[in-house]
């Protein structure tokens, strides 16, 4: 079934998984966050973490929140969209890829040194201090601001 976790703070590491159903995390502040789902979407809003790994086999993945300097954010879906909603002004190195979807980025996000193809986008936003990897096999990758 669907699961919602809210208002978790100061835990060093948080590992969450689900087999069937959507998984929603809200207002979570941890050092390292790892979330995986087999059948269902993975949504994170108002997250604060230095390292985030979100994966879903059959469903969309969304991260919305600030990113930490030198942080690493890895979002992956096999069959679904990947949406990265940037909060704050921390720069990041971006690698976005899809096999059979599209890549879209908000025009307000200036991506320097961008290399693009119909199915991939790589470049640097700001100082590039954090790393964002967003990939999906069958879906779109969307990078936008709050």
DSSP file (Angstrom, degrees, kcal/mol; ACC not computed):
  #  RESIDUE AA STRUCTURE BP1 BP2  ACC     N-H-->O    O-->H-N    N-H-->O    O-->H-N    TCO  KAPPA ALPHA  PHI   PSI    X-CA   Y-CA   Z-CA
    1    1 A X              0   0    0      0, 0.0    19,-0.2     0, 0.0     2,-0.1   0.000 360.0 360.0 360.0 175.7    0.0    0.0    0.0
    2    2 A X        -     0   0    0     19,-0.1     2,-0.4    21,-0.1    21,-0.2  -0.420 360.0-161.1 -71.4 145.6    0.9    3.7   -0.1
    3    3 A X  E     -a   23   0A   0     19,-2.8    21,-2.8    -2,-0.1     2,-0.4  -0.995   9.0-169.3-133.4 136.0    3.3    4.9    2.6
    4    4 A X  E     -a   24   0A   0     -2,-0.4     2,-0.4    19,-0.2    21,-0.2  -0.995   0.8-170.8-125.7 129.3    4.0    8.5    3.9
    5    5 A X  E     +a   25   0A   0     19,-2.8    21,-2.5    -2,-0.4     2,-0.3  -0.980  15.9 178.1-117.4 129.9    6.8    9.4    6.2
    6    6 A X  E     +a   26   0A   0     -2,-0.4    21,-0.2    19,-0.2    22,-0.1  -0.940  47.8  12.3-134.1 152.8    6.8   13.0    7.6
    7    7 A X  E     +     0   0A   0     19,-1.5     2,-0.5    -2,-0.3    21,-0.2   0.893  67.7 158.9  56.3  52.9    8.8   15.2   10.0
    8    8 A X  E     +a   28   0A   0     19,-1.0    21,-3.0    18,-0.4     2,-0.3  -0.926  13.4 171.6-106.4 128.7   12.0   13.1   10.4
    9    9 A X  E     +a   29   0A   0     -2,-0.5    21,-0.2    19,-0.2     3,-0.1  -0.993  47.2  12.1-143.4 146.7   15.0   15.0   11.5
   10   10 A X  E    S+     0   0A   0     19,-1.6     2,-0.3    -2,-0.3    20,-0.2   0.470  73.8 138.6  73.6   6.1   18.6   14.4   12.7
   11   11 A X  E     -a   30   0A   0     18,-0.6    20,-1.2     1,-0.2    -1,-0.3  -0.643  49.9-142.8 -75.7 139.1   18.8   10.8   11.7
   12   12 A X  E    S+     0   0A   0     -2,-0.3    20,-2.0     1,-0.2    19,-0.7   0.972  80.9  10.6 -67.4 -53.3   22.2   10.1   10.2
   13   13 A X  E     -a   32   0A   0     18,-0.2     2,-0.4    17,-0.1    -1,-0.2  -0.970  62.5-168.0-129.3 142.5   21.0    7.6    7.6
   14   14 A X  E     -a   33   0A   0     18,-2.4    20,-2.8    -2,-0.4     2,-0.5  -0.972   4.7-176.5-133.0 119.4   17.5    6.7    6.5
   15   15 A X  E     +a   34   0A   0     -2,-0.4     2,-0.4    18,-0.2    20,-0.2  -0.970  10.4 173.0-116.4 122.1   16.9    3.7    4.3
   16   16 A X  E     +a   35   0A   0     18,-2.8    20,-2.0    -2,-0.5     2,-0.3  -0.981   3.3 175.0-132.2 140.7   13.3    3.1    3.1
   17   17 A X  E     -a   36   0A   0     -2,-0.4     2,-0.3    18,-0.2    20,-0.2  -0.988   7.9-172.5-143.9 154.1   11.9    0.5    0.6
   18   18 A X  E     -a   37   0A   0     18,-1.8    20,-1.5    -2,-0.3     3,-0.1  -0.989  16.1-159.8-143.1 150.9    8.5   -0.6   -0.6
   19   19 A X  E    S+     0   0A   0     -2,-0.3    20,-1.4     1,-0.3     2,-0.4   0.832  83.2  11.6 -96.3 -42.5    7.3   -3.4   -2.9
   20   20 A X  E    S+a   39   0A   0    -19,-0.2    -1,-0.3    18,-0.2    20,-0.2  -0.976 104.1  36.3-144.0 125.4    3.9   -2.0   -4.0
   21   21 A X  S    S-     0   0    0     18,-3.2     2,-0.1    -2,-0.4   -19,-0.1  -0.353  85.8 -60.9 120.1 160.3    2.4    1.4   -3.6
   22   22 A X        -     0   0    0     18,-0.2   -19,-2.8    -2,-0.1     2,-0.5  -0.461  41.3-150.2 -76.0 148.0    3.6    5.0   -3.7
   23   23 A X  E     -ab   3  42A   0     18,-2.6    20,-2.6   -21,-0.2     2,-0.4  -0.982  14.7-175.0-123.2 119.2    6.2    6.2   -1.1
   24   24 A X  E     -ab   4  43A   0    -21,-2.8   -19,-2.8    -2,-0.5     2,-0.4  -0.959   6.0-171.7-119.9 129.1    6.0    9.9   -0.1
   25   25 A X  E     -ab   5  44A   0     18,-2.6    20,-2.5    -2,-0.4     2,-0.4  -0.981   8.2-178.6-118.4 132.2    8.5   11.6    2.2
   26   26 A X  E     +ab   6  45A   0    -21,-2.5   -19,-1.5    -2,-0.4   -18,-0.4  -0.993  62.0   0.0-132.9 138.4    7.9   15.1    3.5
   27   27 A X  E    S+     0   0A   0     18,-1.6   -19,-1.0    -2,-0.4     2,-0.5   0.944  80.0 160.7  52.4  59.0   10.0   17.4    5.7
   28   28 A X  E     -ab   8  47A   0     18,-0.9    20,-2.8    17,-0.4     2,-0.5  -0.950  19.5-176.3-113.2 125.6   12.9   14.9    6.1
   29   29 A X  E     +ab   9  48A   0    -21,-3.0   -19,-1.6    -2,-0.5   -18,-0.6  -0.927  26.3 135.2-125.1 104.5   16.3   16.2    7.2
   30   30 A X  E     -a   11   0A   0     18,-2.2    20,-0.4    -2,-0.5   -18,-0.2  -0.873  59.0-118.1-140.1 169.5   19.0   13.5    7.4
   31   31 A X  E    S+     0   0A   0    -20,-1.2    19,-1.5   -19,-0.7    20,-1.4   0.926 100.2  16.7 -76.9 -46.8   22.6   13.1    6.3
   32   32 A X  E     -ac  13  51A   0    -20,-2.0   -18,-2.4   -21,-0.2     2,-0.4  -0.995  66.9-169.5-134.6 130.2   22.0   10.2    3.8
   33   33 A X  E     +ac  14  52A   0     18,-3.2    20,-2.4    -2,-0.4     2,-0.4  -0.979   5.6 178.1-123.9 126.4   18.7    9.1    2.3
   34   34 A X  E     +ac  15  53A   0    -20,-2.8   -18,-2.8    -2,-0.4     2,-0.4  -0.986   8.1 171.7-129.0 121.3   18.2    5.9    0.3
   35   35 A X  E     +ac  16  54A   0     18,-3.2    20,-2.1    -2,-0.4     2,-0.4  -0.993   3.7 177.4-132.9 133.6   14.7    5.1   -1.0
   36   36 A X  E     -ac  17  55A   0    -20,-2.0   -18,-1.8    -2,-0.4     2,-0.3  -0.996   4.6-175.4-138.1 144.5   13.7    2.3   -3.4
   37   37 A X  E     -ac  18  56A   0     18,-1.6    20,-2.0    -2,-0.4   -18,-0.2  -0.991  15.1-164.7-136.2 145.1   10.4    1.1   -4.8
   38   38 A X  E    S+     0   0A   0    -20,-1.5    20,-1.2    -2,-0.3     2,-0.5   0.904  87.4  11.0 -90.9 -55.3    9.4   -1.8   -6.9
   39   39 A X  E    S+ac  20  58A   0    -20,-1.4   -18,-3.2    18,-0.2    -1,-0.2  -0.864 115.1  42.4-131.2  97.4    5.9   -0.9   -8.1
   40   40 A X  S    S-     0   0    0     18,-1.6    18,-0.3    -2,-0.5   -18,-0.2  -0.735  83.7 -71.1 147.8 164.5    4.9    2.7   -7.3
   41   41 A X        -     0   0    0     -2,-0.2   -18,-2.6    18,-0.1     2,-0.5  -0.386  29.8-144.0 -84.2 161.2    6.2    6.2   -7.3
   42   42 A X  E     +bd  23  61A   0     18,-2.9    20,-2.7   -20,-0.2     2,-0.4  -0.983  22.5 177.8-127.1 116.5    8.7    7.8   -5.1
   43   43 A X  E     -bd  24  62A   0    -20,-2.6   -18,-2.6    -2,-0.5     2,-0.4  -0.976   8.3-175.8-126.3 133.2    8.2   11.4   -4.1
   44   44 A X  E     +bd  25  63A   0     18,-1.8    20,-1.2    -2,-0.4     2,-0.4  -0.994   4.9 178.8-126.9 127.7   10.2   13.6   -1.8
   45   45 A X  E     +bd  26  64A   0    -20,-2.5   -18,-1.6    -2,-0.4   -17,-0.4  -0.988  67.1   6.4-129.6 142.7    9.3   17.2   -0.8
   46   46 A X  E    S+     0   0A   0     18,-0.9   -18,-0.9    -2,-0.4     2,-0.4   0.956  85.5 165.7  52.4  58.1   11.1   19.5    1.5
   47   47 A X  E     -b   28   0A   0     17,-1.2    19,-0.5   -20,-0.2     2,-0.4  -0.819  25.3-167.5-103.7 140.8   14.1   17.2    1.9
   48   48 A X  E     +b   29   0A   0    -20,-2.8   -18,-2.2    -2,-0.4     2,-0.3  -0.952  31.0 133.3-127.5 112.2   17.4   18.1    3.4
   49   49 A X        -     0   0    0     -2,-0.4    19,-0.6    17,-0.4   -18,-0.2  -0.988  51.5-141.8-157.0 148.6   20.2   15.6    2.8
   50   50 A X  S    S+     0   0    0    -19,-1.5    22,-2.1   -20,-0.4     2,-0.4   0.749  97.5  29.3 -81.4 -26.2   23.8   15.5    1.7
   51   51 A X  E    S+ce  32  72A   0    -20,-1.4   -18,-3.2    20,-0.2     2,-0.4  -0.988  70.1 178.9-139.7 125.6   23.4   12.2   -0.2
   52   52 A X  E     +ce  33  73A   0     20,-2.8    22,-3.1    -2,-0.4     2,-0.4  -0.993   8.4 179.9-132.1 132.0   20.1   11.1   -1.8
   53   53 A X  E     +ce  34  74A   0    -20,-2.4   -18,-3.2    -2,-0.4     2,-0.5  -0.954   9.0 175.5-131.3 113.5   19.4    7.9   -3.8
   54   54 A X  E     +ce  35  75A   0     20,-2.8    22,-2.7    -2,-0.4     2,-0.3  -0.975   5.7 170.6-120.3 126.3   15.9    7.4   -5.1
   55   55 A X  E     +ce  36  76A   0    -20,-2.1   -18,-1.6    -2,-0.5     2,-0.3  -0.986  11.2 177.6-136.9 147.2   15.0    4.5   -7.3
   56   56 A X  E     -ce  37  77A   0     20,-1.7    22,-2.2    -2,-0.3    23,-0.3  -0.973  16.9-162.2-146.2 133.4   11.8    3.0   -8.7
   57   57 A X  E    S+     0   0A   0    -20,-2.0    22,-1.2    -2,-0.3     2,-0.3   0.905  93.1  15.6 -78.2 -44.2   11.3    0.1  -11.0
   58   58 A X  E    S+ce  39  79A   0    -20,-1.2   -18,-1.6   -18,-0.3     2,-0.3  -0.706 118.0  44.7-135.8  81.6    7.8    0.9  -12.1
   59   59 A X  S    S-     0   0    0     20,-0.7    20,-0.2    -2,-0.3    19,-0.2  -0.877  84.1 -73.4 161.9 168.4    6.8    4.4  -11.2
   60   60 A X        -     0   0    0     -2,-0.3   -18,-2.9    20,-0.1     2,-0.4  -0.468  34.1-145.9 -86.6 158.9    8.0    8.0  -11.2
   61   61 A X  E     -df  42  82A   0     20,-2.7    22,-2.8   -20,-0.2     2,-0.4  -0.988  17.0-179.7-125.7 133.1   10.7    9.5   -9.0
   62   62 A X  E     -df  43  83A   0    -20,-2.7   -18,-1.8    -2,-0.4     2,-0.4  -0.997  10.3-173.5-137.3 134.9   10.6   13.1   -7.7
   63   63 A X  E     +df  44  84A   0     20,-2.4    22,-3.3    -2,-0.4     2,-0.4  -0.995   8.9 175.2-122.0 130.2   13.0   15.1   -5.5
   64   64 A X  E     +df  45  85A   0    -20,-1.2   -17,-1.2    -2,-0.4   -18,-0.9  -0.962  36.8  67.3-136.8 118.2   12.1   18.6   -4.4
   65   65 A X  E    S- f   0  86A   0     20,-1.9    22,-1.6    -2,-0.4   -17,-0.1  -0.936  80.4 -46.8 160.6 179.0   14.3   20.5   -2.0
   66   66 A X  E     - f   0  87A   0    -19,-0.5   -17,-0.4    -2,-0.3     2,-0.4  -0.334  47.7-137.3 -71.8 157.5   17.6   22.2   -1.4
   67   67 A X        -     0   0    0     20,-0.9     2,-0.3   -19,-0.1    23,-0.2  -0.914  15.5-125.3-115.8 148.7   20.8   20.6   -2.3
   68   68 A X    >   -     0   0    0    -19,-0.6     3,-2.4    -2,-0.4     2,-0.0  -0.648  31.0 -99.3 -91.6 143.6   23.9   20.6   -0.2
   69   69 A X  T 3  S+     0   0    0     -2,-0.3    61,-0.1     1,-0.3     3,-0.1  -0.401 114.1  11.5 -56.2 136.6   27.3   21.8   -1.4
   70   70 A X  T 3  S+     0   0    0      1,-0.2    -1,-0.3    -2,-0.0    60,-0.2   0.614 101.5 142.7  65.4  14.7   29.4   18.7   -2.3
   71   71 A X    <   -     0   0    0     -3,-2.4    60,-2.5   -22,-0.1     2,-0.4  -0.343  44.6-138.9 -79.1 165.2   26.2   16.6   -2.1
   72   72 A X  E     -eg  51 131A   0    -22,-2.1   -20,-2.8    58,-0.2     2,-0.5  -0.995  16.6-175.0-130.2 127.2   25.3   13.7   -4.4
   73   73 A X  E     -eg  52 132A   0     58,-2.9    60,-3.0    -2,-0.4     2,-0.5  -0.971   2.0-178.8-128.1 114.7   21.8   13.2   -5.7
   74   74 A X  E     +eg  53 133A   0    -22,-3.1   -20,-2.8    -2,-0.5     2,-0.5  -0.959   1.4 178.9-121.4 116.5   21.0   10.1   -7.7
   75   75 A X  E     +eg  54 134A   0     58,-3.1    60,-2.5    -2,-0.5     2,-0.4  -0.971   7.5 172.5-120.0 127.8   17.4    9.6   -9.1
   76   76 A X  E     +eg  55 135A   0    -22,-2.7   -20,-1.7    -2,-0.5     2,-0.4  -0.993  11.2 174.4-143.5 131.8   16.6    6.6  -11.2
   77   77 A X  E     -eg  56 136A   0     58,-2.0    60,-1.3    -2,-0.4     3,-0.2  -0.992  15.9-163.8-130.6 141.5   13.4    5.1  -12.7
   78   78 A X  E    S+     0   0A   0    -22,-2.2    60,-2.2    -2,-0.4     2,-0.4   0.909  92.1  13.5 -86.0 -50.5   13.1    2.2  -15.0
   79   79 A X  E    S+eg  58 138A   0    -22,-1.2   -20,-0.7   -23,-0.3     2,-0.3  -0.769 119.0  48.3-128.6  85.6    9.6    2.8  -16.2
   80   80 A X  S    S-     0   0    0     58,-0.6    -3,-0.2    -2,-0.4   -20,-0.1  -0.896  85.2 -68.2 163.2 169.2    8.5    6.3  -15.2
   81   81 A X        -     0   0    0     -2,-0.3   -20,-2.7    58,-0.2     2,-0.5  -0.434  32.4-144.8 -80.6 155.6    9.5   10.0  -15.2
   82   82 A X  E     -fh  61 141A   0     58,-2.9    60,-2.8   -22,-0.2     2,-0.5  -0.993  17.9-173.5-119.9 124.1   12.3   11.5  -13.1
   83   83 A X  E     -fh  62 142A   0    -22,-2.8   -20,-2.4    -2,-0.5     2,-0.5  -0.977   7.9-171.5-124.1 124.1   11.7   15.0  -11.8
   84   84 A X  E     -fh  63 143A   0     58,-3.0    60,-2.5    -2,-0.5     2,-0.7  -0.958   3.9-168.8-116.9 113.2   14.3   17.1  -10.0
   85   85 A X  E     -fh  64 144A   0    -22,-3.3   -20,-1.9    -2,-0.5     2,-0.3  -0.892  16.7-144.7-107.2 108.1   13.0   20.3   -8.4
   86   86 A X  E     -fh  65 145A   0     58,-3.2    60,-1.8    -2,-0.7     2,-0.4  -0.524  16.3-172.5 -79.1 132.2   16.0   22.4   -7.3
   87   87 A X  E     +f   66   0A   0    -22,-1.6   -20,-0.9    -2,-0.3     3,-0.4  -0.951  51.2  10.4-118.8 145.3   15.7   24.6   -4.2
   88   88 A X  S    S-     0   0    0     -2,-0.4    58,-0.1   -22,-0.2   -23,-0.0  -0.284  90.8 -77.6  84.7-172.8   18.2   27.1   -3.1
   89   89 A X  S    S+     0   0    0    -22,-0.1     2,-0.3    -2,-0.1    -1,-0.2   0.133  74.7 131.8-117.8  18.8   21.3   28.4   -4.9
   90   90 A X        -     0   0    0     -3,-0.4     2,-0.1   -23,-0.2   -23,-0.1  -0.563  53.5-127.8 -74.8 133.8   23.8   25.6   -4.7
   91   91 A X        -     0   0    0     -2,-0.3    39,-1.7    33,-0.0     2,-0.3  -0.343  28.8-172.8 -77.0 162.1   25.5   24.8   -8.0
   92   92 A X  E     -Ji 125 130A   0     33,-1.9    33,-3.2    37,-0.2     2,-0.5  -0.997  29.8-120.0-155.1 153.7   25.6   21.3   -9.3
   93   93 A X  E     -Ji 124 131A   0     37,-3.1    39,-3.1    35,-0.3     2,-0.4  -0.860  39.9-151.4 -92.1 126.7   27.1   19.1  -12.1
   94   94 A X  E     +Ji 123 132A   0     29,-3.2    29,-1.8    -2,-0.5     2,-0.4  -0.861  24.7 174.5-112.2 134.0   24.2   17.6  -14.0
   95   95 A X  E     +Ji 122 133A   0     37,-2.2    39,-2.7    -2,-0.4     2,-0.4  -0.936  12.6 173.8-132.3 112.6   23.9   14.3  -15.9
   96   96 A X  E     +Ji 121 134A   0     25,-3.0    25,-2.4    -2,-0.4     2,-0.3  -0.972   4.2 169.0-121.9 131.9   20.4   13.5  -17.2
   97   97 A X  E     +Ji 120 135A   0     37,-2.2    39,-1.7    -2,-0.4     2,-0.3  -0.996  11.5 175.5-144.2 146.3   19.7   10.5  -19.5
   98   98 A X  E     - i   0 136A   0     21,-2.3    39,-0.2    -2,-0.3    40,-0.1  -0.984  20.7-152.7-143.8 150.5   16.7    8.6  -20.9
   99   99 A X  S    S+     0   0    0     37,-1.1    39,-0.2    38,-0.5    38,-0.1   0.860  94.8   5.9 -89.6 -41.5   16.5    5.8  -23.4
  100  100 A X  S    S+     0   0    0     37,-1.6     2,-0.1    39,-0.2    38,-0.1   0.094 118.0  64.7-134.4  26.7   13.0    6.5  -24.8
  101  101 A X  S    S-     0   0    0     35,-0.2     2,-0.3    38,-0.2    39,-0.2  -0.394  78.2 -90.0-125.7-155.1   11.8    9.7  -23.3
  102  102 A X        -     0   0    0     -2,-0.1    39,-2.6    -5,-0.1     2,-0.5  -0.868  20.5-133.8-124.2 158.0   12.7   13.4  -23.4
  103  103 A X  E     +k  141   0A   0     15,-0.4     2,-0.4    -2,-0.3    39,-0.2  -0.956  26.4 179.3-110.6 128.1   14.9   15.7  -21.3
  104  104 A X  E     -k  142   0A   0     37,-3.0    39,-2.6    -2,-0.5     2,-0.4  -0.995   5.3-176.1-130.4 135.1   13.5   19.0  -20.3
  105  105 A X  E     -k  143   0A   0     -2,-0.4    39,-0.2    37,-0.2     2,-0.1  -0.980  35.4-103.8-128.8 145.6   15.1   21.7  -18.2
  106  106 A X    >   -     0   0    0     37,-2.5     3,-2.2    -2,-0.4    38,-0.0  -0.421  26.4-132.3 -62.9 131.2   13.6   25.0  -16.9
  107  107 A X  T 3  S+     0   0    0      1,-0.3    -1,-0.1    -2,-0.1    37,-0.1   0.740 104.7  66.1 -60.0 -21.4   14.9   27.9  -19.0
  108  108 A X  T 3  S+     0   0    0      1,-0.1     2,-0.8     2,-0.1    -1,-0.3   0.604  83.4  85.2 -76.6  -9.3   15.7   29.8  -15.8
  109  109 A X  S <  S-     0   0    0     -3,-2.2     2,-0.7    34,-0.1    -1,-0.1  -0.832  75.5-148.8 -94.2 108.8   18.4   27.2  -15.0
  110  110 A X        -     0   0    0     -2,-0.8     2,-0.7     1,-0.0    16,-0.5  -0.684  11.0-164.6 -82.0 113.7   21.6   28.3  -16.7
  111  111 A X  E >   -L  125   0A   0     -2,-0.7     3,-0.7    14,-0.1    14,-0.2  -0.880   8.1-153.8-104.5 110.5   23.5   25.1  -17.7
  112  112 A X  E 3  S+L  124   0A   0     12,-3.5    12,-2.5    -2,-0.7    -2,-0.0  -0.563  73.1   9.3 -85.3 146.0   27.1   26.0  -18.6
  113  113 A X  E 3  S-     0   0A   0     -2,-0.2    -1,-0.2     1,-0.2     2,-0.1   0.803  88.0-177.1  61.1  30.7   29.2   23.8  -21.0
  114  114 A X  E <   -     0   0A   0     -3,-0.7     2,-0.5    10,-0.1     9,-0.2  -0.369  18.0-166.5 -68.2 134.0   26.1   21.8  -21.8
  115  115 A X  E     -L  122   0A   0      7,-2.7     7,-2.2    -2,-0.1     2,-0.3  -0.991  19.5-178.8-114.7 127.0   26.4   18.8  -24.1
  116  116 A X  E     +L  121   0A   0     -2,-0.5     2,-0.3     5,-0.2     5,-0.2  -0.902  20.6 169.1-129.4 154.2   23.1   17.6  -25.4
  117  117 A X  E >   -L  120   0A   0      3,-2.3     3,-0.9    -2,-0.3    -2,-0.0  -0.868  58.1 -86.7-143.2 174.9   21.6   14.9  -27.5
  118  118 A X  T 3  S+     0   0    0     -2,-0.3   -15,-0.4     1,-0.2     3,-0.1   0.778 128.9  29.9 -58.4 -23.4   17.9   14.0  -27.9
  119  119 A X  T 3  S+     0   0    0    -17,-0.1   -21,-2.3     1,-0.1     2,-0.3   0.311 118.7  47.5-121.6   8.4   18.3   11.6  -24.9
  120  120 A X  E <   -JL  97 117A   0     -3,-0.9    -3,-2.3   -23,-0.2     2,-0.3  -0.998  47.6-171.4-150.7 155.5   21.0   13.2  -22.7
  121  121 A X  E     +JL  96 116A   0    -25,-2.4   -25,-3.0    -2,-0.3     2,-0.4  -0.973  10.0 174.8-145.2 127.7   22.0   16.4  -21.1
  122  122 A X  E     +JL  95 115A   0     -7,-2.2    -7,-2.7    -2,-0.3     2,-0.3  -0.999  24.2 107.8-133.8 139.5   25.3   17.1  -19.3
  123  123 A X  E     -J   94   0A   0    -29,-1.8   -29,-3.2    -2,-0.4     2,-0.4  -0.982  55.6 -86.1 175.2-175.5   26.5   20.4  -17.9
  124  124 A X  E     -JL  93 112A   0    -12,-2.5   -12,-3.5    -2,-0.3     2,-0.5  -0.951  21.0-159.2-123.1 135.1   27.2   22.6  -14.9
  125  125 A X  E >   -JL  92 111A   0    -33,-3.2   -33,-1.9    -2,-0.4     3,-1.7  -0.959  67.0 -36.8-110.8 126.1   24.9   24.9  -13.0
  126  126 A X  T 3  S-     0   0    0    -16,-0.5   -14,-0.1    -2,-0.5   -36,-0.1  -0.375 127.5 -15.4  62.0-134.0   26.6   27.5  -10.9
  127  127 A X  T 3  S-     0   0    0     -2,-0.1    -1,-0.2     1,-0.0   -34,-0.1   0.516  83.0-130.3 -83.7  -5.2   29.8   26.3   -9.3
  128  128 A X    <   +     0   0    0     -3,-1.7   -35,-0.3   -36,-0.2   -36,-0.2   0.764  57.9 144.0  67.4  25.3   29.0   22.7   -9.9
  129  129 A X        +     0   0    0     -4,-0.2   -37,-0.2   -37,-0.2     2,-0.2   0.812  58.6  50.0 -72.7 -29.1   29.8   21.7   -6.3
  130  130 A X  E    S- i   0  92A   0    -39,-1.7   -37,-3.1   -60,-0.2     2,-0.4  -0.589  79.9-129.4-101.4 168.9   27.1   19.1   -6.0
  131  131 A X  E     -gi  72  93A   0    -60,-2.5   -58,-2.9   -39,-0.2     2,-0.5  -0.981  19.1-173.7-122.5 129.9   26.4   16.1   -8.3
  132  132 A X  E     -gi  73  94A   0    -39,-3.1   -37,-2.2    -2,-0.4     2,-0.5  -0.987   2.4-178.7-124.3 122.6   22.9   15.3   -9.8
  133  133 A X  E     +gi  74  95A   0    -60,-3.0   -58,-3.1    -2,-0.5     2,-0.5  -0.981   4.6 177.1-121.4 118.1   22.4   12.2  -11.8
  134  134 A X  E     +gi  75  96A   0    -39,-2.7   -37,-2.2    -2,-0.5     2,-0.3  -0.965  10.4 163.7-126.1 114.5   18.9   11.7  -13.2
  135  135 A X  E     +gi  76  97A   0    -60,-2.5   -58,-2.0    -2,-0.5     2,-0.3  -0.961  12.3 171.2-134.8 148.4   18.2    8.7  -15.4
  136  136 A X  E     -gi  77  98A   0    -39,-1.7   -37,-1.1    -2,-0.3     3,-0.3  -0.985  23.0-153.8-149.6 148.3   15.2    6.7  -16.7
  137  137 A X  E    S+     0   0A   0    -60,-1.3   -37,-1.6    -2,-0.3   -38,-0.5   0.915  95.0  18.1 -84.9 -51.0   14.8    4.0  -19.2
  138  138 A X  E    S+g   79   0A   0    -60,-2.2   -58,-0.6   -39,-0.2     2,-0.3  -0.737 116.1  47.7-126.6  81.8   11.2    4.6  -20.3
  139  139 A X  S    S-     0   0    0     -2,-0.5     2,-0.2    -3,-0.3   -39,-0.2  -0.966  81.2 -73.6 171.1-178.5   10.2    8.1  -19.2
  140  140 A X        -     0   0    0     -2,-0.3   -58,-2.9   -39,-0.2     2,-0.5  -0.664  27.1-140.4-100.3 155.6   11.1   11.8  -19.2
  141  141 A X  E     -hk  82 103A   0    -39,-2.6   -37,-3.0    -2,-0.2     2,-0.5  -0.984  21.6-173.5-114.0 124.2   13.7   13.6  -17.1
  142  142 A X  E     -hk  83 104A   0    -60,-2.8   -58,-3.0    -2,-0.5     2,-0.5  -0.977   7.9-173.4-122.4 126.7   12.5   17.1  -16.0
  143  143 A X  E     +hk  84 105A   0    -39,-2.6   -37,-2.5    -2,-0.5     2,-0.3  -0.984  24.6 147.4-120.0 120.9   14.8   19.5  -14.1
  144  144 A X  E     -h   85   0A   0    -60,-2.5   -58,-3.2    -2,-0.5     2,-0.3  -0.873  41.2-109.4-144.9 173.0   13.2   22.7  -12.8
  145  145 A X  E      h   86   0A   0     -2,-0.3   -58,-0.2   -60,-0.2   -36,-0.0  -0.740 360.0 360.0-105.1 157.4   13.2   25.2  -10.0
  146  146 A X              0   0    0    -60,-1.8   -59,-0.1    -2,-0.3    -1,-0.1   0.479 360.0 360.0 -67.6 360.0   10.7   25.7   -7.2
